[in-house]
Amino acid sequence: MSGFLYENLAAGLGQQIKEGLYAPGDKLPPVRRFAETQGVSVATAVSAYYRLEAMGYIEARPKSGFYVKRLYRGEVDTPSQSQPDSVPSAVTGQEMALNLVKSTNNPNMVQFGAAVPAPSFLPTQMIAEAVRKVARQDSEILNDYLFPPGLPELRQQIARRMVGNGCNISSDQIIVTDGCQEALRLALRACAEPGDVIAIESPTFYGLLQVIHSLRMKVIEIPTDPDTGLSLEALQMAIDQWPIKACVLVPSFSNPLGLSMPDDKKRRLIQMLSKREIPIIEDDVYGEISHDNRRPKPLKAFDSDDWVIYCSSFSKTLSPGLRLGWVASKRYRERLEYFKYVANLATSSVAQLAVAEILQSGKFDRYLSKIRQQYAFAVDRMTAAIVKLFPFGTKVTRPKGGFVLWIELPFAIDTFELANRLARHQISIAPGRIFSMTEKYNHFLRLSCALDWNTDTELALLKIVNEIELMRIDS
């Protein structure tokens, strides 16, 4: 490593802060103790701390010491509750979403658009070691299909984790899937038919809209608060007026809002829909990525009558390339298992064996404890940049988990057109339009925070702001 000694010390400590060893607000070791542990002079240690302060990582507090800086202090409003049309409709206009997903294969693209973590956020070495280990130990099973419901050892490990989160689940109720997207598709097929009406949050993950579209079902969008989730009052009105066959939602760190529904609201939601025997399909793919290590209880934890079909995956926590998820339900287990079989016979044997090995070893929880702070720092850093750079009046969500931000611009420009302009500069964003069937989110966008922060990232953010200003002037 080149440079002065204090610069190298500052760089190393800065990397530890980024990786979550020190969280925002944590106090750093006193200067003398830091100097002793590093084997340097007090003057060098002080210089390293001042260097970190100049870089914006830490702040000095009089007569107290040095603390990791909270990059974002809440100087921005959050978007207001959505107000979608309350009429069931077919899903249309999702072509842009496919183009957005395809752009992730472009190595030259600055990836703010797709909610796919950069490799630096993922335990690639851990996965590679697990794959090599299971390939040596279980070479015979690699030659066979692991037909539904999937590898028993993996399902047992998943069930243990779910029980630990308060869910009344056994391993025989779990069907292994090709990611959460397939889990959602199987769940919808198990409890609804083409033409049926599905209640969803608004805005919602565009992948869910694509699944509903492919199944030829209709959706009704329910107003959703960025802090507490969908409106139970609006949902009750929709149930009274329309023949809703299922409700799909992401109650823990939803995409794109990042909200976490309060426990009392989860209870009321389940009571409301269970009374009408309407199944709830829970997408809990972000549930493990809490920024403060307090994982929210899944809806399934409050489900005493088995009306919640639980869906999740390891795509956001271990690797999107593994394509490994699961769906859990006692009531619909047989239908889910059958639909999984006719869809694609089985999920990758290698992926199931490798993840089972990682879960059994305890490495997954150790990794989670580290990566949660890294995601928290990434979201904090992106929020601070938006507050500093974006036009005055911009509104941003304040998620307590996950790694995406939902942004409302203060004036009416079309972020779909903004996305097209930025694509020509090798920058991807997710325009608000694709998170709804309507055009109510034309001046919204979603940004992923889980990308490597470097000069290219900062220049790309400046380019986004410049294009926003040019479009505002042109309008």
N, C-alpha and C positions, 0 to 999 in steps of 0.2 A: 504494500500500500504506500503510495507516494504522499507528499505533503508534510506539513509540520505535525509534530506529535499531538498537539492539542486538537488539530483538525481531524486527525484520525480517531482520536477518542470521541470527539463530537459526532463523527459519522457513525461510529459503532453504537453509541448510545441512542442516536436518532433512529437507527435501524431497529433497536430493541423497542423503542416507543411505537414505531410503525407496526411491529409484529405483536404488540399488545402486552409486552412484559410490564410496561408501565401504562396505565390507563389515564385518560384525561382527568386532571384533578389530583393525581397521585403526587406525593412528595418524593423528590429524588433524595438519594443518600447525601448526608452533609458533605461539604467540600473536603474536609480533612479525611473522612472515612473513604470517600471515593478515591482520593489521592493515594491512600494506603493500599486499597485493594488493587489499584492499577499500577502501583509501583512508580508513581510520578510525584513531582513536587506539587505543593499546594498551588503555586502560581500557575502551573500547567493545567491543573484541574479547574481552577477558576476560569482560565482562558477557554477551556472546553465548554464549560457551562455558559459563558457569555456568547460563545459561538453558536450554541444551540438556541440561545435566546434571540440572537440576531436572525437565525433561520426560521424563527416562529414556532419552535417546538415547545419551549418552556418559558416560564415567566418567573421573575424574582419577586418575592413578597417580603417587605421590610420586617426584619427581626424574626423571620420565619424560615426562610430558605428558598429553594427552587422547586417549582411545581410544573408538571406537564400541563401545557396550555390547553384550555378548552377553546378550540378554534372557532366554534360557533356558539354564540351567547343568546340566541333567540330573538334577533333583531328583525324578524320577518314574520308576516302573517301566514297562516296556512290557508289553502283553498277552502271555500265554503262547501257545504253539503250539496251534492249533485241533485239535479232536478230533471231526470229523464222522463220521456213520454211513458205513460202508464198503460200502454196498449201492447198486447203480444204481437210480435212481428217475426218474419223470417230474417235470418242472418245474411247480410250481403256486404260487399266491399272490403273483403279481407285479403285482396291480392298484395297490398303493400306489406302486410305482415309476413308473407312468404318471402318477399324480396329482402325484408329486414333480416330474417333468419339466415338467408343465403349469404348475406354480406359478412356474416361471422367467419366464413371460410376465406375471406380476403385478408391476408396477413398485413397488407398495407393500410387497412382501414382502422381509424381510431374508433374503438368500439364503445360508444356511449349508449347504443341502441338496444342490443339484445341483452337480456338479463342472464349472461353467461360469465361466471367468474374467470378472470385472467389466470393463467397457470400458476402464478406466484401465490394465489390464494388457495390452491388445491394441493393435497398431499400426494403429488405424483410419484415420489420415490417410495412412499409407503405402499401405494397401489401396485407399483411395479414389483416390489419385493414380494407382496402377497400373491401376485399372479405367478411369479417364478416358483414360489414355494408350493402352491397347489398343483402346478403343472408337474412338479417332480413327484409329489406324494399321491396324486389322484389322477394319474394319466389315463386310467381305464374309463373313468366317468366322463372324461372329455370326449369320448367317442360315442356317448349316448345322449339322447334327449332327456332333459329334466322336465318331464311333463307336469302340467298343473296338478297340484298347487305350487310346486317348486321344491327346492332343496330343504329337507326337514331342519337341518342345522341352522340355516339362514332364517327360516320362519320362526324357529324357537328363539333365536337371538332378537329378532324384531318384536316378537310377542313380549319378551322380557322388558324391552325398552318401553313398549307401550303400557305395560302394567305399571312400570315405574313412573309413568306420567299420569297414572290414575285411571287408565282405560281397562275395562273388563273384557279382555281379549285373550283367546287361546291361539296357539299356533295353527290349529286346524281351520281357523276362520280366515287365515291370511293366504292370499294368492299372489305370487310373485309376478311382476309385470315388466314390460319394457318401458320403464320410466313412469312418471306420474301422468303423463298425457294419455298413455294407454289405460292406466287405472281409471281416469275420469271417463274415458270412452266406455269401458266395461261397465262402470257404475251406472252411467246414463242408459245403456242398453238394458241393464238388469231391471230398471224400475220405470222405464218410459218407452213409448213407441213413436215412430215418425208422425209428425203433426201435433204431438203433445206440447204443452206449454211448460217451460222451465224458468223459474225465477232465479235471477242472478244479481250480484252487486253491480253498481254503476259508478265509476268505471270498473272494468274487470279485465282480467288477463286475456289477451287476444287469442291465445291458444285454445282457451275454453270456447270462445265463439266459433273457432274453426271446427272443433269437435262437434258442437251442436249443429253447425251447418252441414257437416258431413253425414250426420244422422237424420237430417231433414226434420229437425224439431224446431219449435219456435221459442223465443225468449221474451220475457218481460223484465225490464230493468227496474231495479228498486233503488230509490234514493239512498245514498251512502255517505255517512259523515267520515271525514279523513282521520278522526281520532277514535271513534267508538263503533264504526261499522254501519251496516245497513239499517234503515229505519224500520223498526218492528211495526210501527203504526202503518206505514205505507205497505209493508208486506201483508199485514192483516187485511187491509182494504183490497189488495190484489187477490188474496185468497178468497175473499167474500165475493169477488166479482168474476173471477176467471177460474177455469178448471186446471189449476196448477198441479203437475204431477211430481215435481221434485224441485228442490232449492239447492243451488250450488254456490258455495262461498269459501273464502279463504280467511278464517277468523284470526289467524296468527301471522302478523306482518305481511299483510296482503300485497299483491301485485296488481296495480301500481301504487296504491296509497300507502302501503307500509303500516297500516293500522293494526291494532291489537284489541279485539273486542273484550270488554270487561266480563268477568265471570258471571255476574248477576244477569247480564244481558244474554249470555250464552244459555243460562238456565231457562230464561223466559222464552227464548227462541225455540229451544227444544220442546218445552211444554206446549207452545202454540202449535207447532207442526206435528208433534206426536199425537196431539188430541185429534187432529184432522187426518192422521195416518199418511202424512206427506213425508217421504224420505228426504233427508239432508245429505248431500254429498259434500264431504269436507276435504278440501285440498289443503294439506298441512306441510307442503314442501319446504316452507321457510321457517317452520316452527322451531327448529334447532338453532337458528341463527339469532338468538337474543343478544342484544348488546351488553347486557348486564349479568349474564349467566343465570338469569331467572327465566326458565323456559315457561311460556304460557301453557296452561292446561288445554289440551285439545277439546273440541266440542264432544268428542267421543267419551271423554271422562265424565260428562254429565248425562250420558245417554243410558237411562235405565231400561228403556223399552226397545232398544235395538233398532232405532229408526235412522241412525247415522251410519252412512257408508264412508269409511275412512280411506283416504288416498294420500300417498306420499311417495318420496323417492330419495335417493342419495345423489341426485344430479347437482344440487346446489351445495352439498357438503363434502362429497368425496370426488365425484367426477361426472360431468355430463356425458362423457364418452362411454361409461359403463352401461348406460341405459338400463338402470336397475331401480325399480320401484315396487310398490305393493298396494293392494286394495284389501280391506278387511271388513267383513260383515258376516254375522251368523244368519240373519234373515235371508240374505240374497246369495249366500255362499255357492250353492249349486249352480245358479244361473251365471254367476261371475266365472266360476271355473269352466263351465261349458263354453261361454263366449270367448274366454282366453284361449281355449284349445282350438276352436274353429278359426280364430283370428290368425294365429301364427305358431301353433303347436306348443312352443316352449320359449323360455327366456334363456339367454346365454349361460351355459354351464360354467364357463370360466369366471364370468362376472359374479355369479352366485357363490361359487366356492371362495373367490378372493375376498368378497365382502364379509362372508361368514367368518373367515379367518381374521379379518381386521376387527370385527365386533368381538369375537371371542378373546382376542389378545388384550383388549382394553385400550388399544391405540386410538380408537375412534374418539373416545371421550377426552383423552389427553389432547388430541388434535383440536377438538371443538373448543376446549377451554382457552386455547391460544387464538384460534381463528376468529372467535367472537369479538375479541378486542380489536383485531385487525380490521374487521368489517366496520366496527363502530368508529374507528379512526378514519376509515375511508369515507364513510357517510358524513362525518363531521367535517372533513377536509373539503369535500365537494360542496356541502352546504355553505361553508365559509366562502368558497370561491364564487358561488352564485350570488350570495349577499353582496359581495364586493363588486362583481363585474356586471351582473344582469341589470336591466333597466329598473329604475325606482318604481316600487309598487308590485314587483314580482312576488308571487306567493309560492311557498315551498312547504311540502309536508315535513313532519318531524318524526320519522319512524324510530322505533325503539328496537328494531330488529330488521333483518334482511339487508339489502344493499341497493335499493332503487329509490329515486326521488321523483315525485309527481309535482310538476311545476306549472303554475298558471301565470301566463304573461299578462301585463297590465293593459294591453291593447289588443285589438282584434286583427292579428295576422294569422295566416293559414300555416300551421306547423307541418302540414303535409307537403306544401310547397317548399317550406324551409328545409325539410328532410331531403327533398330532391336536389335543392341547391347545394346542400352540404355534402351529399353523396358525390358530387362532381369534384369535391375537394378531399375525398377519401375520409369523410367523417360521417358516422352513422348516429342518428338519434331515433327515438320511437315517438312518432307524432300522435297526438291525443286521439285522432279520429279512429285509429285501429282498436281502441279500447272500448268501443261502443258500436252499436248498430246505427246510431244517429250521428249528427254532426255537431253535437253539443260541446265537444271538447276540441274544436278546431284551433283554439289558441292555447292549448295545453301541450306538454311534452313530458316524456319520461326519460330520465338519464340513469344509467347504471354507474355505480360508484366503484365497482369491483374491477378496476383496471389499474395497470401500472401508471404511477404518477411520475411524469418526466416532462421534459421541454415540449415534446410533441403533444402531450396531453394539455398542457397550459396554452399552447398556441392554438390547439383545436377549440378550446373553450372561448378564446378571444375571437376566433373565426365565427363561432356560433353567435356571439354577441354582435359582431359586426354585421352579419347577415340579417339578424333581427332588426337592427337599426336601419339598414338599407330598405328592408321590406316595409318598415313603419313609414319611412319617408316617401316611398313609392305609393303607399296607399293614401 
